[in-house]
């Protein structure tokens, strides 16, 4: 009889990349063989049947390792401490938000969009500003003072001059950090500086649009020399704000500071023109808050309209990639009447036919 596999026989590792139906698993210290520290794995069919998705950053158990072929099968997934859906990363501790001070020009509204999106995840924010060599010291100090008023302590670095990287590295040690930011700000160059053995393709900045060309194709974890993991995330250069309108203010540290000093008169205050609002004022990012507020209100209205439409419409087969809807039929209106109801209706229409006293066979008086 074949011996039953136990959890103690599993190897433990972290998923560092997901491509198609395969998973690269980096084994923890003491789990690897002398010849390999990573295995290319599939997942057990029971995980698929249970609907358990495997994400980059997951701590998993691997069965039946084939050291010669460097293969294995993921059998278990440990409970996640944190989970991001966009980008799909599990067990992250913080987000390294990378922007450039110049080339492309730093847009305060775009930076605010990213900050709000990251604030909504609940993870710690490490703000790195690259290309400081393109600004003089007075301009650098102005940005530092400005961002401190926003509630953030930025790290000004120069990958070109190799300046400021040591302080940034200290913030990454021992953490699983998600690297995010718009294209062309130096994210791939940062990875190449922090992890020289990984040759990540670097893109240039478009002269026409003033934006970088996206070079990262999938989420991948990189092992940092000083300890910790760094996740490069593709497709995250245009974050969307989709929170509830009433929750938007909690993602602005300046607004939270004002609310800590005095509460608004209304619990559902939008902080626009309501009376006795403690958030409304002349702080720098208040116009950006109003801009994002209009967007989240419009998004909420759109979602409510879709929900209402789906309550009276049903989805049809897609044609040419477009989803179509048609009205749902009312069950009461189109339900076939029962035979009992039909007979009762006939009695009501022709009472004489169904009354024995007035039938043709009854004796005449």
SEBAMI-104880 format. One record per residue (C-alpha): residue number from 1; residue in one letter; y, z, x. Coordinates in pm, 1 decimal, padded with zeros to 6 digits. Layout:
N
SITE|drendren|keke|py|pz|px
SITE|NUM|a|Y|Z|X $
...
# end
This chain:
365
SITE|drendren|keke|py|pz|px
SITE|1|x|00000.0|00000.0|00000.0 $
SITE|2|x|00341.6|-00093.2|00133.7 $
SITE|3|x|00551.4|00206.1|00230.4 $
SITE|4|x|00859.5|00263.4|00018.4 $
SITE|5|x|01194.9|00214.0|00196.0 $
SITE|6|x|01417.0|00519.6|00213.9 $
SITE|7|x|01789.9|00564.3|00266.3 $
SITE|8|x|01719.4|00734.0|00599.9 $
SITE|9|x|01573.9|00404.5|00732.9 $
SITE|10|x|01899.0|00218.8|00665.7 $
SITE|11|x|02150.7|00130.1|00930.2 $
SITE|12|x|02512.6|00212.9|00848.1 $
SITE|13|x|02802.0|-00021.8|00914.6 $
SITE|14|x|03133.8|-00158.8|00791.4 $
SITE|15|x|03180.1|-00503.6|00639.1 $
SITE|16|x|03431.3|-00682.7|00862.2 $
SITE|17|x|03424.2|-01029.3|00701.4 $
SITE|18|x|03304.6|-01196.3|00381.3 $
SITE|19|x|03236.1|-01568.7|00376.3 $
SITE|20|x|03056.1|-01732.4|00085.5 $
SITE|21|x|02742.1|-01521.3|00025.6 $
SITE|22|x|02724.1|-01380.8|00377.6 $
SITE|23|x|02868.9|-01058.9|00518.3 $
SITE|24|x|02940.4|-00967.0|00878.0 $
SITE|25|x|02858.2|-00599.7|00923.0 $
SITE|26|x|02976.9|-00405.1|01227.4 $
SITE|27|x|02731.3|-00124.7|01290.3 $
SITE|28|x|02861.1|00223.7|01359.6 $
SITE|29|x|02821.3|00386.5|01700.6 $
SITE|30|x|02461.5|00485.6|01764.8 $
SITE|31|x|02329.9|00239.8|01503.2 $
SITE|32|x|02340.9|-00078.5|01709.3 $
SITE|33|x|02087.1|-00208.6|01954.4 $
SITE|34|x|02160.7|-00278.4|02318.1 $
SITE|35|x|02197.2|-00649.6|02245.4 $
SITE|36|x|02413.7|-00651.8|01931.5 $
SITE|37|x|02670.8|-00450.4|01739.3 $
SITE|38|x|02705.6|-00689.1|01441.6 $
SITE|39|x|02461.9|-00833.9|01189.3 $
SITE|40|x|02499.9|-01130.7|00955.1 $
SITE|41|x|02379.2|-00999.2|00619.2 $
SITE|42|x|02299.6|-01104.4|00267.1 $
SITE|43|x|02292.7|-00858.9|-00023.4 $
SITE|44|x|02000.2|-00734.3|-00225.8 $
SITE|45|x|01959.5|-00901.2|-00562.8 $
SITE|46|x|01978.2|-00566.1|-00741.0 $
SITE|47|x|02339.1|-00523.5|-00622.2 $
SITE|48|x|02422.8|-00857.8|-00778.3 $
SITE|49|x|02247.9|-00762.5|-01102.5 $
SITE|50|x|02447.9|-00438.7|-01115.1 $
SITE|51|x|02769.1|-00637.6|-01063.6 $
SITE|52|x|02856.2|-00453.4|-00741.2 $
SITE|53|x|03101.4|-00658.6|-00538.0 $
SITE|54|x|03097.0|-00617.6|-00161.6 $
SITE|55|x|03443.3|-00610.9|-00006.5 $
SITE|56|x|03579.7|-00615.0|00345.2 $
SITE|57|x|03606.7|-00251.1|00454.3 $
SITE|58|x|03303.7|-00133.5|00255.8 $
SITE|59|x|03072.7|00113.3|00427.0 $
SITE|60|x|02722.7|-00020.8|00361.5 $
SITE|61|x|02357.0|00048.3|00432.3 $
SITE|62|x|02156.6|-00234.7|00592.0 $
SITE|63|x|01779.7|-00269.8|00561.8 $
SITE|64|x|01522.3|-00463.3|00763.3 $
SITE|65|x|01738.3|-00565.5|01059.5 $
SITE|66|x|01614.7|-00866.4|01252.9 $
SITE|67|x|01750.9|-00797.7|01601.0 $
SITE|68|x|01630.5|-01129.6|01737.0 $
SITE|69|x|01803.9|-01332.3|01465.4 $
SITE|70|x|02083.2|-01074.3|01418.7 $
SITE|71|x|02020.5|-01070.3|01043.3 $
SITE|72|x|01992.5|-00800.8|00778.6 $
SITE|73|x|02024.9|-00722.7|00407.8 $
SITE|74|x|02283.5|-00493.2|00248.5 $
SITE|75|x|02101.5|-00248.4|00021.9 $
SITE|76|x|02363.3|00018.8|-00060.8 $
SITE|77|x|02741.3|00053.5|-00085.7 $
SITE|78|x|02907.7|00389.8|-00025.1 $
SITE|79|x|03175.5|00511.2|-00271.8 $
SITE|80|x|03519.6|00373.9|-00189.2 $
SITE|81|x|03814.7|00595.1|-00103.4 $
SITE|82|x|04068.1|00322.8|-00190.6 $
SITE|83|x|04042.3|-00030.4|-00325.4 $
SITE|84|x|04282.0|-00323.3|-00319.2 $
SITE|85|x|04221.9|-00627.2|-00537.8 $
SITE|86|x|04480.5|-00855.3|-00379.7 $
SITE|87|x|04390.7|-00874.5|-00098.2 $
SITE|88|x|04032.5|-00752.1|-00156.4 $
SITE|89|x|03999.0|-00466.1|00092.6 $
SITE|90|x|03818.7|-00134.4|00050.8 $
SITE|91|x|03889.7|00202.7|00213.9 $
SITE|92|x|04228.6|00105.8|00359.9 $
SITE|93|x|04457.3|00391.3|00468.9 $
SITE|94|x|04786.6|00210.8|00518.9 $
SITE|95|x|04965.1|-00125.1|00510.7 $
SITE|96|x|05144.2|-00270.4|00812.0 $
SITE|97|x|05417.3|-00480.2|00654.0 $
SITE|98|x|05541.3|-00734.8|00907.3 $
SITE|99|x|05874.3|-00915.0|00879.2 $
SITE|100|x|06094.4|-01099.8|01126.2 $
SITE|101|x|06456.8|-01006.1|01187.6 $
SITE|102|x|06533.5|-01376.1|01242.9 $
SITE|103|x|06357.2|-01715.2|01242.0 $
SITE|104|x|06290.6|-01697.0|00949.3 $
SITE|105|x|06597.7|-01503.8|00836.3 $
SITE|106|x|06518.4|-01164.3|00687.1 $
SITE|107|x|06582.2|-01179.6|00312.5 $
SITE|108|x|06644.6|-00829.8|00163.6 $
SITE|109|x|06520.6|-00934.3|-00181.8 $
SITE|110|x|06197.0|-01078.5|-00043.1 $
SITE|111|x|06148.0|-00765.5|00167.0 $
SITE|112|x|06202.8|-00555.6|-00146.2 $
SITE|113|x|05937.1|-00755.1|-00334.2 $
SITE|114|x|05684.0|-00681.3|-00060.9 $
SITE|115|x|05782.1|-00315.1|-00040.9 $
SITE|116|x|05748.4|-00269.2|-00417.2 $
SITE|117|x|05410.0|-00443.5|-00416.0 $
SITE|118|x|05282.4|-00220.0|-00135.7 $
SITE|119|x|05431.5|00093.9|-00293.6 $
SITE|120|x|05228.7|00016.1|-00605.9 $
SITE|121|x|04904.8|00041.8|-00405.3 $
SITE|122|x|04974.2|00404.9|-00317.4 $
SITE|123|x|04898.0|00342.6|00051.2 $
SITE|124|x|05117.9|00452.8|00337.9 $
SITE|125|x|05366.2|00189.0|00458.0 $
SITE|126|x|05425.0|00104.3|00824.3 $
SITE|127|x|05720.0|-00135.9|00845.5 $
SITE|128|x|05731.9|-00357.5|01154.2 $
SITE|129|x|06023.0|-00593.6|01226.1 $
SITE|130|x|05948.7|-00859.8|01485.9 $
SITE|131|x|06173.5|-01086.1|01697.8 $
SITE|132|x|06430.5|-00822.5|01776.1 $
SITE|133|x|06520.4|-01020.2|02089.9 $
SITE|134|x|06706.5|-01263.8|01861.9 $
SITE|135|x|06959.1|-00993.6|01760.0 $
SITE|136|x|07197.5|-00787.9|01969.3 $
SITE|137|x|07174.3|-00409.9|01981.1 $
SITE|138|x|07446.2|-00357.3|01718.2 $
SITE|139|x|07266.5|-00584.1|01471.2 $
SITE|140|x|06937.1|-00408.2|01538.2 $
SITE|141|x|07097.0|-00069.8|01475.5 $
SITE|142|x|07252.4|-00195.5|01150.8 $
SITE|143|x|06910.3|-00294.9|01018.7 $
SITE|144|x|06759.6|00038.1|01121.6 $
SITE|145|x|07037.0|00234.2|00946.2 $
SITE|146|x|07014.1|00010.3|00641.1 $
SITE|147|x|06638.8|00052.7|00600.6 $
SITE|148|x|06659.9|00427.6|00652.3 $
SITE|149|x|06887.7|00440.5|00349.2 $
SITE|150|x|06618.0|00252.5|00159.9 $
SITE|151|x|06374.0|00526.4|00256.4 $
SITE|152|x|06184.6|00361.6|00544.3 $
SITE|153|x|06159.4|00411.1|00920.6 $
SITE|154|x|06112.1|00061.7|01070.2 $
SITE|155|x|05954.1|-00022.9|01405.4 $
SITE|156|x|06155.2|-00292.9|01581.4 $
SITE|157|x|05933.3|-00495.8|01811.8 $
SITE|158|x|05942.4|-00812.6|02017.4 $
SITE|159|x|05614.1|-00992.1|02072.7 $
SITE|160|x|05797.6|-01236.9|02297.1 $
SITE|161|x|05925.1|-00962.2|02526.9 $
SITE|162|x|05631.3|-00723.9|02465.8 $
SITE|163|x|05872.1|-00451.8|02353.1 $
SITE|164|x|05809.9|-00169.8|02105.0 $
SITE|165|x|05435.6|-00236.3|02073.7 $
SITE|166|x|05321.2|00100.6|02209.5 $
SITE|167|x|05492.7|00298.0|01931.6 $
SITE|168|x|05346.0|00061.9|01672.4 $
SITE|169|x|04996.3|00090.6|01818.8 $
SITE|170|x|05008.5|00468.5|01784.7 $
SITE|171|x|05057.1|00428.2|01409.5 $
SITE|172|x|04740.9|00216.4|01386.0 $
SITE|173|x|04497.0|00431.4|01582.1 $
SITE|174|x|04212.3|00575.3|01378.4 $
SITE|175|x|04326.2|00399.9|01059.2 $
SITE|176|x|04207.8|00104.3|00854.1 $
SITE|177|x|04532.1|-00090.3|00830.9 $
SITE|178|x|04599.8|-00392.0|00611.5 $
SITE|179|x|04833.1|-00638.8|00781.4 $
SITE|180|x|05063.7|-00814.4|00537.6 $
SITE|181|x|05389.0|-01006.4|00523.4 $
SITE|182|x|05525.9|-01358.4|00479.5 $
SITE|183|x|05412.0|-01647.8|00693.8 $
SITE|184|x|05573.0|-01718.0|01028.2 $
SITE|185|x|05675.5|-01361.1|01114.0 $
SITE|186|x|05417.8|-01312.8|01389.5 $
SITE|187|x|05113.4|-01153.5|01222.3 $
SITE|188|x|04861.5|-01368.5|01409.2 $
SITE|189|x|05057.7|-01325.1|01733.7 $
SITE|190|x|05046.9|-00947.4|01682.9 $
SITE|191|x|04668.6|-00955.7|01647.8 $
SITE|192|x|04642.4|-01163.8|01965.3 $
SITE|193|x|04856.2|-00904.4|02147.2 $
SITE|194|x|04669.8|-00600.9|02014.4 $
SITE|195|x|04324.1|-00757.9|02053.5 $
SITE|196|x|04340.5|-01016.8|02334.8 $
SITE|197|x|03969.9|-01108.7|02306.0 $
SITE|198|x|04030.0|-01244.0|01953.7 $
SITE|199|x|04197.2|-01583.8|01961.3 $
SITE|200|x|04369.7|-01605.9|01622.1 $
SITE|201|x|04534.5|-01938.3|01548.2 $
SITE|202|x|04914.5|-01910.9|01544.6 $
SITE|203|x|05133.5|-02119.1|01314.2 $
SITE|204|x|05489.6|-02235.4|01360.8 $
SITE|205|x|05792.2|-02197.7|01137.1 $
SITE|206|x|05882.9|-02495.4|00919.6 $
SITE|207|x|06227.4|-02626.4|01011.7 $
SITE|208|x|06280.1|-02764.7|00661.9 $
SITE|209|x|06191.4|-02456.3|00459.4 $
SITE|210|x|06254.3|-02181.9|00715.8 $
SITE|211|x|05909.9|-02037.2|00642.9 $
SITE|212|x|05595.1|-02004.8|00845.4 $
SITE|213|x|05281.1|-02210.4|00808.5 $
SITE|214|x|04986.0|-02007.2|00684.8 $
SITE|215|x|04703.5|-01990.7|00940.5 $
SITE|216|x|04469.9|-01713.2|00817.9 $
SITE|217|x|04189.4|-01841.0|00591.8 $
SITE|218|x|04001.9|-01527.3|00486.1 $
SITE|219|x|04024.2|-01148.3|00505.8 $
SITE|220|x|03880.5|-01017.1|00830.1 $
SITE|221|x|03874.8|-00680.4|01007.4 $
SITE|222|x|03951.8|-00656.7|01378.1 $
SITE|223|x|03839.8|-00361.7|01591.0 $
SITE|224|x|04141.7|-00211.1|01768.6 $
SITE|225|x|04089.8|-00102.1|02133.2 $
SITE|226|x|04242.3|00241.8|02073.2 $
SITE|227|x|04029.8|00301.8|01762.6 $
SITE|228|x|04082.1|00185.2|01408.3 $
SITE|229|x|04052.0|-00142.8|01220.4 $
SITE|230|x|04314.1|-00403.1|01136.7 $
SITE|231|x|04273.0|-00635.0|00835.3 $
SITE|232|x|04442.9|-00972.2|00842.1 $
SITE|233|x|04505.2|-01088.8|00484.8 $
SITE|234|x|04554.8|-01452.3|00378.5 $
SITE|235|x|04749.7|-01577.0|00079.5 $
SITE|236|x|04971.4|-01271.3|00051.4 $
SITE|237|x|05304.9|-01434.3|00130.2 $
SITE|238|x|05443.6|-01432.6|-00224.5 $
SITE|239|x|05370.9|-01096.8|-00389.7 $
SITE|240|x|05412.7|-01068.9|-00764.9 $
SITE|241|x|05545.7|-00761.0|-00941.8 $
SITE|242|x|05326.9|-00693.8|-01244.0 $
SITE|243|x|05373.3|-00322.0|-01308.5 $
SITE|244|x|05494.2|-00172.6|-01635.1 $
SITE|245|x|05874.9|-00186.3|-01670.5 $
SITE|246|x|05895.9|00193.4|-01705.1 $
SITE|247|x|05705.1|00237.1|-01375.1 $
SITE|248|x|05916.7|00007.7|-01157.6 $
SITE|249|x|06166.7|00275.7|-01052.5 $
SITE|250|x|05896.4|00491.2|-00895.2 $
SITE|251|x|05842.7|00220.9|-00631.5 $
SITE|252|x|06201.9|00254.9|-00506.8 $
SITE|253|x|06243.6|00563.9|-00283.0 $
SITE|254|x|06618.0|00565.9|-00354.5 $
SITE|255|x|06553.4|00585.1|-00729.6 $
SITE|256|x|06297.8|00862.0|-00680.3 $
SITE|257|x|06548.6|01058.3|-00476.7 $
SITE|258|x|06801.1|01034.0|-00759.6 $
SITE|259|x|06542.8|01134.2|-01019.0 $
SITE|260|x|06449.7|01437.6|-00807.3 $
SITE|261|x|06810.5|01555.7|-00830.7 $
SITE|262|x|06858.0|01492.0|-01204.1 $
SITE|263|x|06634.9|01350.4|-01476.1 $
SITE|264|x|06743.4|01077.7|-01716.5 $
SITE|265|x|06817.4|01166.8|-02077.1 $
SITE|266|x|06533.1|00944.0|-02205.7 $
SITE|267|x|06176.3|00952.1|-02076.8 $
SITE|268|x|06137.7|00575.5|-02123.5 $
SITE|269|x|06469.2|00492.6|-01957.1 $
SITE|270|x|06484.6|00143.9|-01803.3 $
SITE|271|x|06785.0|00254.2|-01592.1 $
SITE|272|x|07006.0|-00027.7|-01711.9 $
SITE|273|x|07266.0|00070.1|-01968.3 $
SITE|274|x|07109.9|00382.5|-02121.4 $
SITE|275|x|07342.1|00685.3|-02151.0 $
SITE|276|x|07309.9|00970.6|-01899.5 $
SITE|277|x|07090.9|00767.9|-01661.9 $
SITE|278|x|07055.5|00930.3|-01320.7 $
SITE|279|x|06922.2|00618.3|-01144.7 $
SITE|280|x|07193.7|00370.2|-01234.1 $
SITE|281|x|07457.6|00356.8|-00961.6 $
SITE|282|x|07598.6|00174.1|-00663.0 $
SITE|283|x|07305.0|00213.2|-00422.7 $
SITE|284|x|07237.6|-00108.8|-00230.2 $
SITE|285|x|06907.9|-00216.3|-00384.4 $
SITE|286|x|07005.6|-00141.7|-00744.3 $
SITE|287|x|07082.6|-00514.6|-00811.0 $
SITE|288|x|06738.2|-00597.3|-00670.5 $
SITE|289|x|06587.4|-00338.8|-00903.7 $
SITE|290|x|06755.4|-00506.9|-01201.7 $
SITE|291|x|06627.1|-00847.6|-01089.4 $
SITE|292|x|06270.3|-00723.5|-01062.5 $
SITE|293|x|06304.7|-00534.3|-01389.5 $
SITE|294|x|06383.9|-00856.4|-01576.4 $
SITE|295|x|06079.3|-01016.3|-01417.3 $
SITE|296|x|05838.1|-00737.2|-01511.0 $
SITE|297|x|05978.7|-00725.3|-01865.8 $
SITE|298|x|05923.0|-01101.2|-01897.3 $
SITE|299|x|05572.0|-01062.5|-01756.3 $
SITE|300|x|05494.6|-00780.6|-01999.9 $
SITE|301|x|05621.0|-00988.1|-02292.1 $
SITE|302|x|05404.2|-01278.7|-02180.9 $
SITE|303|x|05096.2|-01056.6|-02158.4 $
SITE|304|x|05165.7|-00910.7|-02503.7 $
SITE|305|x|05202.9|-01261.5|-02648.0 $
SITE|306|x|04871.7|-01365.2|-02496.3 $
SITE|307|x|04702.9|-01054.2|-02635.2 $
SITE|308|x|04843.3|-01121.1|-02982.8 $
SITE|309|x|04745.4|-01487.6|-02965.1 $
SITE|310|x|04390.8|-01404.0|-02858.8 $
SITE|311|x|04355.8|-01172.8|-03159.2 $
SITE|312|x|04403.3|-01470.5|-03396.1 $
SITE|313|x|04280.5|-01751.9|-03170.1 $
SITE|314|x|03952.9|-01821.3|-02997.0 $
SITE|315|x|03907.9|-01997.2|-02665.9 $
SITE|316|x|03775.2|-02352.8|-02675.6 $
SITE|317|x|03604.2|-02547.0|-02401.4 $
SITE|318|x|03837.9|-02642.8|-02120.2 $
SITE|319|x|03956.3|-03000.0|-02103.0 $
SITE|320|x|04092.7|-03133.6|-01776.8 $
SITE|321|x|04126.7|-02779.7|-01645.8 $
SITE|322|x|04344.5|-02658.8|-01936.3 $
SITE|323|x|04242.6|-02373.0|-02162.5 $
SITE|324|x|04274.6|-02453.4|-02532.1 $
SITE|325|x|04267.5|-02224.6|-02833.0 $
SITE|326|x|04194.1|-02276.4|-03202.8 $
SITE|327|x|04248.9|-02045.8|-03502.2 $
SITE|328|x|03974.1|-01798.0|-03576.7 $
SITE|329|x|03816.4|-01839.8|-03919.9 $
SITE|330|x|03852.7|-01544.7|-04150.1 $
SITE|331|x|03511.1|-01401.0|-04219.6 $
SITE|332|x|03602.0|-01300.0|-04573.9 $
SITE|333|x|03752.5|-01636.5|-04662.2 $
SITE|334|x|03470.2|-01853.5|-04530.9 $
SITE|335|x|03172.4|-01629.4|-04598.8 $
SITE|336|x|02918.1|-01782.0|-04837.0 $
SITE|337|x|02904.8|-01580.0|-05160.3 $
SITE|338|x|02577.7|-01406.3|-05241.8 $
SITE|339|x|02357.0|-01520.7|-05533.6 $
SITE|340|x|02424.0|-01195.9|-05711.2 $
SITE|341|x|02796.9|-01264.2|-05699.6 $
SITE|342|x|02739.2|-01618.1|-05823.0 $
SITE|343|x|02536.7|-01496.5|-06124.8 $
SITE|344|x|02801.4|-01238.0|-06205.3 $
SITE|345|x|03071.1|-01504.5|-06198.7 $
SITE|346|x|02866.9|-01721.1|-06437.0 $
SITE|347|x|02836.0|-01429.6|-06678.7 $
SITE|348|x|03211.5|-01386.4|-06671.8 $
SITE|349|x|03272.0|-01758.2|-06736.2 $
SITE|350|x|03007.8|-01803.2|-07010.8 $
SITE|351|x|02953.1|-01470.2|-07181.5 $
SITE|352|x|02792.5|-01629.2|-07490.9 $
SITE|353|x|02512.8|-01789.4|-07289.7 $
SITE|354|x|02411.4|-01462.6|-07137.6 $
SITE|355|x|02448.5|-01251.7|-07453.5 $
SITE|356|x|02117.6|-01234.4|-07650.0 $
SITE|357|x|02302.4|-01171.5|-07975.2 $
SITE|358|x|02472.3|-01513.2|-07953.0 $
SITE|359|x|02188.9|-01721.8|-07813.5 $
SITE|360|x|02052.5|-02027.8|-08004.5 $
SITE|361|x|01710.8|-01867.2|-08047.5 $
SITE|362|x|01846.3|-01555.9|-08212.3 $
SITE|363|x|01801.0|-01533.5|-08595.1 $
SITE|364|x|02100.5|-01636.0|-08801.6 $
SITE|365|x|02266.6|-01392.0|-09030.0 $
# end
